[in-house]
Amino acid sequence: MHLWSLLLLLPAGACEAVYWQKLTCPYEGKHERLLRVWCRQSSADCCHGLAFSQRQHSVDGGHLKVTQGSESFTVALLQPSHGEGVYWCGVLSTNNTVIKLAEGYFHSSSAAYVWSWTRWILLPLLPMATMFTNLYSTTITKLTQKKAAEQRCDDVTELADPQYENAASF
């Protein structure tokens, strides 16, 4: 049974999970025709990145996928090209300033993202696993001690049996 489980899990371990990180950017009707912006925050009021039209569905050499909605667009990426950090999506105003529509933290790898959520699931499980392990080992220890005590009692009983000899043989 264990061999089959191992054989089934080996191919799954060789495959890399693909996770597209996404950010939805809602905009007002007056911003519909403006260039879209995707950039990494460099300070509280500034970011560096790229601008693209609302017709583009693939940006930054295919690293970004853009999906246009009726009053929003969504940017999806596998890995940020400028490293992990806070990214903005927005529109480029007529005076070349970025109007930030949304922001989000993007991880440099899907494994880091998965771990950032998994650790919060595992954290409460750790004390429970410790308690159950302690309870299990205590129970096993008590059972082992009880069996050992019963075995000692059986050994003593065998020695305590009176042995009768024929008195006439002396």
Buried (B, 14 or more C-beta within 10 A) or exposed (E): EEEEEEEEEEEEEEEEEEBEBEBBBEBEEEBEEBBBBBBBBEEEEEBEBBBBEBEEEEBBEEBBBBEEEEEBBBBBBBBBBBEBBEBBBBBBEEEEEBBBBBBBBBBEBBEEBEEEEEEEEEEEEEEEEEEEEEEEEEEEEEEEEEEEEEEEEEEEEEEEEEEEEEEEEE
